[in-house]
Amino acid sequence: MRDTSNIILFSISRLISELGTAVFKFALSLYVLDITGSASLFATVLGFTFLPGILVNIFAGVYVDRSNKKKVMVISDFASGIMILICMVIFSYYPENIFTLILYAIALSTIQAFFSLAVNACIPDLVSKDRVNAMNSSHQGINALLSIFGPVVGAIAYSMIGFHMIFLIDGISFIVSGILILFLKFRPRSTPAEKHKPYFESLREIRTYIRDRAAIKNILFVFLATNFVIGPAISLVLPYIIYKQFQMSAEQLSLIEAALAVGFIVGAITIAMKRVHAFFINKIFVLIQLQALMFTLWIFPKLPFIGLEAKWGLTFGYMLLLAFTGIFLAMGNIPMTSYAQLYIPEKIRASFFGVVGTVTTLAVPVGMWIYGVLIDLINFSFIVIGSGLLLFIVGTIAHRNKDLREFFKQDLEPEPDDVTGTTKTKTIEA
């Protein structure tokens, strides 16, 4: 009963706050373009949302590990809501001050970095072990759903109620989310409270933990490689192919991108089923190979028997490829996240996800820069095939890696923790 009520409360709180944020971010893009006419200024504002994630995650992880995670989540949501309402007041006096929006982006991203780490660290404390995967499926499925409806609602809200009111709605949504989190029931800590070590000694502990475990290092490599390829390919290469190469419309591109989110939702629902999860847990890296195949097939319009004049036929073809990509992404990423949550000792769980967050946040902009250069230099077909080949190699190496195979065969039952002196799930020593 506790599991079900926690999943419902958590999902509603995430839906409310994430919808408010998705609407605000889309409206922000329209507003910046309206008052400046400059895409580069919007890119500057957007870039500042990445910066805190790179700088804050590792240091925030140690703080979250030492703190009551429920309090961190509640305070983060309340602080986000109050900060947005303050920005709304400032905005009402200086509506065309881009510096205010940049400060908002930095502050919100910093606060939400703490919240995200607390979420990833606390999910095993909200539900029983066999429901962790369902909880992650719900969480990531909501994010995918809002990637479809957020821009739609944002566009409607921007035209009907204006940017100032969207500020207010976003602020209230965070406060409501924080109130809902107050009602979540956390299980007691599985480890007794300890005297905290010096801060930088705690950072060295997580570094040592990762360094001494080959499976954990390999998982970080997989996160790095897949985010380096997938994020830029979908955000940069796909629009280039659709717009520049095949002269398709914005509506067709939006349908193609929506298909990715729909596929992810389908994959999240599917992998939440216990039998499906049990079947795929030792095959998640095969799913990376299948993603590689989907990326390689982006060149299908170049095939001699495909008619480029049939734009809606091409649209349907890309929608199908992106839908399957979303399914494979969800069915691989969600179990990997769930397994890491159950495997990593509670004492350093948030710190570990801080490292993951830093790695993935760095990988995406670096990949965007490299892909941006490559698009101007070589034919997109080579980029697509190269991306697919790189993903396939990563998936093959990971699938054949003995440490990773053993890691995902573990029976996640508590045992003494040689790193922390407490209890944790069974580990495979490097």
C-alpha positions as CSV (number, residue, x, y, z in Angstrom):
1,M,0.0,0.0,0.0
2,R,2.8,2.4,0.9
3,D,4.5,1.6,-2.5
4,T,1.4,2.5,-4.4
5,S,0.6,5.7,-2.6
6,N,4.2,6.8,-2.9
7,I,4.3,6.1,-6.6
8,I,1.0,8.1,-7.1
9,L,2.1,11.0,-5.0
10,F,5.6,11.1,-6.5
11,S,4.2,10.9,-10.1
12,I,1.6,13.7,-9.5
13,S,4.3,16.0,-7.9
14,R,6.6,15.4,-10.8
15,L,3.9,15.9,-13.4
16,I,2.9,19.3,-11.9
17,S,6.3,20.8,-11.5
18,E,7.8,19.3,-14.7
19,L,4.8,20.5,-16.7
20,G,5.2,24.0,-15.3
21,T,8.9,24.0,-16.1
22,A,8.3,22.6,-19.6
23,V,5.7,25.3,-20.4
24,F,8.0,28.0,-19.0
25,K,11.1,26.9,-21.0
26,F,9.2,26.8,-24.3
27,A,7.6,30.2,-23.5
28,L,11.0,31.6,-22.6
29,S,12.4,30.6,-26.0
30,L,9.5,32.4,-27.7
31,Y,9.9,35.5,-25.5
32,V,13.6,35.9,-26.0
33,L,13.2,35.5,-29.8
34,D,10.3,38.1,-29.7
35,I,12.2,40.8,-27.8
36,T,15.7,40.3,-29.4
37,G,15.1,38.5,-32.6
38,S,18.4,36.7,-31.8
39,A,18.7,32.9,-31.7
40,S,22.2,33.3,-30.3
41,L,21.0,35.1,-27.2
42,F,18.5,32.3,-26.6
43,A,21.3,29.8,-27.0
44,T,23.3,31.8,-24.4
45,V,20.4,31.6,-21.9
46,L,20.0,27.9,-22.7
47,G,23.7,27.3,-22.2
48,F,23.5,28.7,-18.7
49,T,21.1,25.9,-17.8
50,F,23.9,23.3,-18.5
51,L,26.6,25.1,-16.6
52,P,25.4,24.4,-13.0
53,G,24.9,20.7,-13.8
54,I,28.6,20.4,-14.7
55,L,29.9,22.4,-11.7
56,V,27.4,21.5,-9.0
57,N,26.6,17.8,-9.4
58,I,29.7,16.2,-7.8
59,F,29.8,18.6,-4.8
60,A,26.0,18.5,-4.3
61,G,26.1,14.7,-4.3
62,V,28.1,14.6,-1.1
63,Y,25.7,17.1,0.6
64,V,22.7,15.1,-0.4
65,D,24.2,11.9,0.8
66,R,24.7,13.5,4.2
67,S,21.3,15.1,4.4
68,N,17.7,14.0,4.9
69,K,16.7,13.5,1.2
70,K,13.0,14.3,1.8
71,K,14.0,17.6,3.3
72,V,16.3,18.3,0.3
73,M,13.5,17.6,-2.1
74,V,10.9,19.7,-0.3
75,I,13.3,22.7,0.3
76,S,14.5,22.5,-3.3
77,D,10.9,22.7,-4.7
78,F,9.9,25.5,-2.2
79,A,13.1,27.4,-3.0
80,S,12.6,27.0,-6.7
81,G,9.0,28.3,-6.4
82,I,9.9,31.3,-4.3
83,M,12.9,32.1,-6.5
84,I,10.7,32.1,-9.6
85,L,8.1,34.3,-7.9
86,I,10.8,36.8,-7.0
87,C,12.1,36.7,-10.6
88,M,8.5,37.4,-11.7
89,V,8.4,40.6,-9.6
90,I,11.8,41.7,-11.0
91,F,10.6,40.8,-14.5
92,S,7.5,43.0,-14.1
93,Y,9.8,46.0,-13.7
94,Y,12.5,45.0,-16.2
95,P,10.7,42.9,-18.8
96,E,13.4,43.2,-21.5
97,N,16.4,42.5,-19.2
98,I,18.0,39.3,-20.5
99,F,20.4,39.3,-17.6
100,T,17.5,38.6,-15.3
101,L,16.5,35.6,-17.3
102,I,20.2,34.3,-17.3
103,L,20.2,34.6,-13.5
104,Y,17.0,32.8,-13.3
105,A,18.4,29.9,-15.5
106,I,21.5,29.6,-13.4
107,A,19.6,29.7,-10.0
108,L,16.9,27.3,-11.0
109,S,19.4,24.8,-12.6
110,T,21.5,24.9,-9.4
111,I,18.6,24.3,-7.1
112,Q,17.2,21.5,-9.3
113,A,20.6,19.8,-9.4
114,F,20.2,19.1,-5.7
115,F,16.6,18.0,-6.2
116,S,17.5,15.6,-9.1
117,L,20.3,14.0,-7.0
118,A,17.9,13.5,-4.1
119,V,15.3,11.9,-6.4
120,N,17.8,9.4,-7.8
121,A,19.2,8.6,-4.4
122,C,15.8,8.2,-2.6
123,I,13.8,6.0,-5.0
124,P,15.0,2.8,-3.3
125,D,13.8,4.3,0.0
126,L,10.3,5.1,-1.3
127,V,9.3,1.7,-2.7
128,S,10.3,-2.0,-2.2
129,K,13.1,-3.4,-4.3
130,D,10.8,-5.0,-6.9
131,R,9.0,-1.7,-7.5
132,V,12.1,0.5,-8.1
133,N,12.0,-0.2,-11.8
134,A,8.3,0.8,-11.9
135,M,9.0,4.0,-10.1
136,N,11.8,4.9,-12.5
137,S,9.5,4.0,-15.4
138,S,6.9,6.4,-14.1
139,H,9.4,9.2,-13.5
140,Q,11.1,8.9,-16.9
141,G,7.8,8.3,-18.7
142,I,6.4,11.5,-17.4
143,N,9.4,13.4,-18.6
144,A,8.9,11.9,-22.1
145,L,5.2,12.7,-22.0
146,L,5.9,16.3,-21.2
147,S,8.4,16.6,-24.0
148,I,5.4,16.2,-26.3
149,F,2.8,18.3,-24.5
150,G,5.0,20.9,-22.8
151,P,5.8,22.8,-26.0
152,V,2.1,22.6,-27.1
153,V,0.8,23.9,-23.8
154,G,3.6,26.5,-23.7
155,A,2.7,27.9,-27.1
156,I,-1.0,28.1,-26.1
157,A,-0.2,29.7,-22.7
158,Y,2.2,32.2,-24.2
159,S,-0.3,33.5,-26.7
160,M,-3.3,33.4,-24.4
161,I,-2.1,34.5,-20.9
162,G,1.3,36.0,-21.5
163,F,4.8,35.4,-20.2
164,H,4.2,37.1,-16.8
165,M,1.4,34.7,-15.9
166,I,3.5,31.7,-16.9
167,F,6.1,32.9,-14.4
168,L,3.4,32.7,-11.7
169,I,2.1,29.3,-12.8
170,D,5.7,27.8,-12.8
171,G,6.4,29.2,-9.3
172,I,3.1,27.8,-7.9
173,S,3.7,24.4,-9.5
174,F,7.0,24.0,-7.6
175,I,5.4,25.0,-4.3
176,V,2.5,22.5,-4.9
177,S,5.0,19.8,-5.8
178,G,6.9,20.5,-2.5
179,I,3.7,20.2,-0.5
180,L,2.9,16.8,-2.1
181,I,6.4,15.5,-1.4
182,L,5.8,16.2,2.3
183,F,3.3,13.3,2.3
184,L,5.7,10.8,0.9
185,K,6.6,8.0,3.3
186,F,10.3,7.2,3.4
187,R,11.5,3.9,4.9
188,P,14.0,4.4,7.7
189,R,17.7,4.5,6.8
190,S,19.2,1.1,6.3
191,T,22.4,2.4,7.9
192,P,23.0,4.2,11.2
193,A,24.0,7.8,11.1
194,E,27.7,8.3,11.1
195,K,30.0,11.2,12.0
196,H,30.6,13.0,8.7
197,K,34.1,12.9,7.2
198,P,35.7,16.1,5.9
199,Y,34.0,17.1,2.7
200,F,36.9,16.4,0.3
201,E,37.6,13.1,2.0
202,S,34.1,12.1,1.0
203,L,34.8,13.2,-2.5
204,R,37.9,11.0,-2.5
205,E,35.8,8.1,-1.2
206,I,33.4,8.2,-4.2
207,R,36.4,8.5,-6.6
208,T,38.0,5.4,-4.9
209,Y,34.8,3.5,-5.0
210,I,34.4,4.0,-8.8
211,R,38.1,3.5,-9.5
212,D,38.2,0.1,-7.7
213,R,35.2,-1.4,-9.5
214,A,35.5,-2.2,-13.1
215,A,31.8,-2.6,-13.7
216,I,31.0,0.9,-12.4
217,K,33.7,2.4,-14.5
218,N,32.3,0.6,-17.5
219,I,28.8,1.8,-16.8
220,L,30.1,5.4,-16.7
221,F,31.8,4.8,-20.0
222,V,28.5,3.6,-21.5
223,F,26.7,6.7,-20.2
224,L,29.4,8.9,-21.6
225,A,29.5,7.3,-25.1
226,T,25.7,7.0,-25.5
227,N,25.0,10.6,-24.4
228,F,27.9,11.8,-26.7
229,V,26.1,10.2,-29.7
230,I,22.4,10.2,-29.0
231,G,21.8,13.7,-27.6
232,P,23.6,15.6,-30.5
233,A,22.3,13.2,-33.2
234,I,18.6,13.8,-32.2
235,S,19.0,17.5,-31.3
236,L,21.3,18.5,-34.2
237,V,21.7,15.9,-36.9
238,L,18.0,14.9,-37.2
239,P,16.7,18.5,-37.7
240,Y,19.5,19.1,-40.2
241,I,18.4,16.0,-42.2
242,I,14.7,16.8,-42.1
243,Y,15.0,20.6,-42.9
244,K,18.1,20.9,-45.0
245,Q,18.5,17.7,-46.8
246,F,14.9,16.7,-47.5
247,Q,13.2,20.1,-47.2
248,M,10.4,18.8,-44.9
249,S,8.2,21.1,-42.8
250,A,8.4,22.1,-39.1
251,E,5.1,20.2,-38.5
252,Q,6.7,17.0,-40.0
253,L,9.8,17.5,-37.8
254,S,7.6,17.9,-34.7
255,L,5.8,14.7,-35.5
256,I,9.0,12.8,-35.9
257,E,10.4,14.2,-32.6
258,A,7.1,13.4,-30.9
259,A,7.4,9.8,-32.1
260,L,10.6,9.4,-30.0
261,A,8.8,10.5,-26.9
262,V,5.9,8.2,-27.6
263,G,8.3,5.3,-28.1
264,F,10.0,6.1,-24.9
265,I,6.7,6.1,-23.0
266,V,5.8,2.7,-24.6
267,G,9.2,1.4,-23.6
268,A,8.9,2.7,-20.0
269,I,5.5,1.0,-19.6
270,T,6.8,-2.2,-21.1
271,I,9.9,-2.4,-19.0
272,A,7.9,-1.7,-15.8
273,M,6.4,-5.2,-16.2
274,K,8.3,-7.6,-14.0
275,R,8.6,-10.4,-16.5
276,V,9.8,-8.1,-19.3
277,H,12.3,-6.5,-16.9
278,A,13.6,-9.9,-15.8
279,F,14.1,-10.9,-19.4
280,F,16.0,-7.8,-20.5
281,I,18.1,-7.2,-17.5
282,N,21.0,-9.2,-18.9
283,K,20.4,-7.9,-22.4
284,I,20.3,-4.2,-22.0
285,F,23.4,-3.6,-24.0
286,V,21.9,-5.5,-26.9
287,L,19.4,-2.7,-26.9
288,I,22.2,-0.2,-27.6
289,Q,23.1,-2.3,-30.6
290,L,19.4,-2.0,-31.8
291,Q,19.6,1.8,-31.3
292,A,22.6,1.8,-33.5
293,L,20.7,0.0,-36.2
294,M,17.9,2.6,-35.9
295,F,20.4,5.5,-36.3
296,T,22.0,3.8,-39.3
297,L,18.6,3.5,-41.0
298,W,18.3,7.3,-41.0
299,I,19.9,7.2,-44.4
300,F,17.0,5.2,-45.8
301,P,15.8,8.1,-48.1
302,K,19.1,7.7,-50.0
303,L,18.2,4.3,-51.1
304,P,17.5,4.1,-54.9
305,F,13.9,2.8,-54.6
306,I,12.8,5.6,-52.2
307,G,11.0,8.6,-53.7
308,L,12.1,11.9,-52.1
309,E,9.0,13.6,-53.4
310,A,6.7,11.6,-51.0
311,K,7.4,13.8,-48.0
312,W,4.7,12.2,-45.8
313,G,6.1,8.8,-46.6
314,L,9.5,9.9,-45.4
315,T,7.8,11.4,-42.3
316,F,6.2,8.1,-41.5
317,G,9.5,6.3,-42.0
318,Y,11.4,8.6,-39.6
319,M,8.5,8.4,-37.1
320,L,8.8,4.6,-37.1
321,L,12.6,4.7,-36.6
322,L,12.4,7.3,-33.8
323,A,9.6,5.4,-32.1
324,F,11.7,2.2,-31.9
325,T,14.7,4.3,-30.8
326,G,12.6,5.6,-27.9
327,I,11.4,2.1,-27.0
328,F,15.0,0.8,-26.9
329,L,16.2,3.8,-25.0
330,A,13.7,3.4,-22.3
331,M,14.1,-0.4,-22.0
332,G,17.9,0.0,-21.6
333,N,18.2,3.2,-19.6
334,I,15.5,2.6,-16.9
335,P,16.8,-0.9,-15.8
336,M,20.4,0.4,-15.8
337,T,19.4,3.3,-13.5
338,S,17.3,1.1,-11.3
339,Y,20.1,-1.5,-10.9
340,A,22.6,1.3,-10.0
341,Q,20.2,2.7,-7.4
342,L,19.9,-0.7,-5.8
343,Y,23.6,-1.6,-6.1
344,I,25.3,1.6,-5.0
345,P,25.6,1.9,-1.1
346,E,23.1,4.4,0.3
347,K,25.9,6.4,1.9
348,I,27.4,7.4,-1.5
349,R,24.4,7.0,-3.8
350,A,23.7,10.7,-4.5
351,S,27.5,11.3,-5.0
352,F,27.6,8.5,-7.6
353,F,24.7,10.0,-9.5
354,G,26.4,13.4,-9.3
355,V,29.3,11.9,-11.1
356,V,26.9,10.4,-13.7
357,G,25.2,13.8,-14.1
358,T,28.5,15.5,-14.7
359,V,29.7,12.9,-17.2
360,T,26.5,13.0,-19.2
361,T,26.2,16.8,-19.0
362,L,29.7,17.2,-20.4
363,A,29.2,14.6,-23.1
364,V,26.2,16.4,-24.7
365,P,27.6,19.8,-25.4
366,V,31.0,18.4,-26.5
367,G,29.1,16.1,-28.8
368,M,27.0,19.0,-30.1
369,W,30.2,20.9,-30.9
370,I,31.9,18.0,-32.7
371,Y,28.7,17.1,-34.7
372,G,28.2,20.8,-35.6
373,V,31.7,20.9,-37.1
374,L,31.2,17.5,-38.9
375,I,27.9,18.5,-40.5
376,D,29.6,21.4,-42.3
377,L,32.5,19.2,-43.5
378,I,31.1,15.9,-44.6
379,N,28.0,14.3,-46.0
380,F,25.4,13.6,-43.4
381,S,25.2,9.9,-44.5
382,F,28.8,9.4,-43.2
383,I,27.9,11.0,-39.9
384,V,24.8,8.8,-39.5
385,I,26.6,5.6,-40.4
386,G,29.6,6.6,-38.1
387,S,27.2,7.3,-35.2
388,G,25.5,3.9,-35.7
389,L,28.8,2.1,-35.9
390,L,30.1,3.8,-32.7
391,L,27.0,2.9,-30.8
392,F,27.1,-0.7,-32.1
393,I,30.8,-1.0,-31.0
394,V,29.9,0.4,-27.5
395,G,27.0,-2.0,-27.2
396,T,29.0,-5.0,-28.3
397,I,31.9,-4.3,-26.0
398,A,29.6,-3.7,-23.1
399,H,27.6,-6.9,-23.8
400,R,30.7,-9.0,-24.0
401,N,32.3,-7.4,-20.9
402,K,32.6,-10.0,-18.1
403,D,32.4,-7.4,-15.3
404,L,29.2,-6.0,-16.6
405,R,27.7,-9.4,-17.3
406,E,28.4,-10.3,-13.6
407,F,27.1,-7.0,-12.4
408,F,23.7,-7.5,-14.0
409,K,23.5,-11.1,-12.8
410,Q,23.7,-10.1,-9.2
411,D,21.0,-11.0,-6.6
412,L,20.5,-7.6,-4.9
413,E,20.3,-8.7,-1.3
414,P,22.0,-6.7,1.5
415,E,25.4,-7.8,2.6
416,P,28.2,-6.1,4.6
417,D,29.7,-3.1,2.8
418,D,33.5,-3.2,2.8
419,V,33.7,0.4,1.6
420,T,31.3,2.1,4.0
421,G,31.2,-0.4,6.9
422,T,27.4,-0.6,6.7
423,T,25.1,-2.6,4.5
424,K,24.6,-2.5,0.8
425,T,23.7,-4.8,-2.0
426,K,25.9,-7.5,-3.3
427,T,28.8,-6.3,-5.3
428,I,31.3,-7.7,-7.7
429,E,34.7,-6.6,-6.7
430,A,37.0,-5.3,-9.4
